[in-house]
Amino acid sequence: MENYTSFIIANDALGDPARLKSMIDENGYLFLRGVAPKEKLLTLRRDILDLCANAGWLDQKADVMDGIWSGAGPYTEGDPEFMKVYRHVIHLPSFEAAPEDEGLMSVVGKVTGDPVLLHRRKIGRITFPQNIGQTIPAHQDFYYIRGAAETYTVWIPLGDCPMELGGLAILKGSNKEGFIDHRKFSGRNVPFGLEDDQLPHQEWHASGFEFGDALMFHSHTVHKALPNLTANQLRLSIDNRYQRGGTAIEPSSMGTHYDL
Ligand SMILES: O=C(O)CCC(=O)C(=O)O
């Protein structure tokens, strides 16, 4: 595993929106312990894992909620087998409900300002173990979402996510570089990204997540997924985008992921 500086925990600033904003402006992210809606996330975890079990992706001998891989696949975004399951994930009521949680939206609003607008293009990830070549490379979400740069992603795992299960790493302060044009990569599920020579430095921050933790970052913040290095656990997470209502937004942010 590469060397990462631990995330700076921002909970101390939750009562002081100006400080939260200055932390996210300075570091490019806020790592917030325990702010995500656990009940709703547990329901969502159960719903997604039931779909995975029906698809034959889970070890039938283990508890469904443990998300233990059967050895099928591995599949990833774009594969027909994956998309057959993902189409159902996108339309789960629990998938809609978790990012709309009032408590979570009020935390987000301290940074975006009110009213908070949640993109309809909600994203869920099911990351298979040892599928390292498919790990999402360094990129800025602005490449995909455009519209107002002051748009923020909130990434939340649906369970504990120690680093070996593959969370997210943030290039500290990279939001201050503005948008960096992305290069075309070949042979990956994410065909565009940023290579090391395009990055201002290599100061990556990352930590394990406990269930309920959330990572919020600016659309210009460079980030990348960490590989799922476990032998047999699926990593489940959601990532949603929020901005202040009335600021610029592209039509694609108002449709479902892959228009499923
Ligand atoms: O969860 C992942 O693997 C990647 C997520 C990501 O890159 C994002 O939320 O923008």
The ligand as an ORCA input file, in Angstrom:
! r2SCAN-3c Opt
* xyz 0 1
  O     -15.956      4.848     -5.401
  C     -15.132      4.825     -6.286
  O     -14.496      3.803     -6.594
  C     -14.821      6.063     -7.086
  C     -15.669      7.214     -6.672
  C     -15.300      8.494     -7.346
  O     -14.344      8.621     -8.040
  C     -16.157      9.654     -7.114
  O     -16.987      9.627     -6.198
  O     -16.016     10.622     -7.867
*
